[in-house]
Amino acid sequence: MAGENHNIKVYIDPNYIKTIEVPVKVSAEVSGTVSMVRKGIKKDQGKITICIYDSNSKLVGKTLSESDGFFSFLGLNPGTYTVMPDENQMSKLKNDIKSGKDIY
């Protein structure tokens, strides 16, 4: 049923109760803020690509941080995820994301 759209029509009969079953998909969201410390000053970072990996280290999604550093991604299956800035983008910005230094 994932990704499918269904139309449901309901015809009413006065003075009768009808049960309508509506399918619900449970989904998860990740959110946070990207900040960097340069010369001892912490600053929120916009336009940083955030990569979302599942528990098998498979990339399952990407999102971009807003101008205030905030990011969110909705539509994940419930589970455990790792969220990291894009390594290529960090390399271009000359930050070492492997050490975690300067990135919060």
Secondary structure, DSSP 8 states (H G I E B T S, - for coil): -TT----------TT------------EEEEEE-EEEETTEEEE-SS-EEEEE-TTS-EEEEEE--TTSEEEEEEE-SS--EEEE-HHHHHHTT--TTT-TTB-
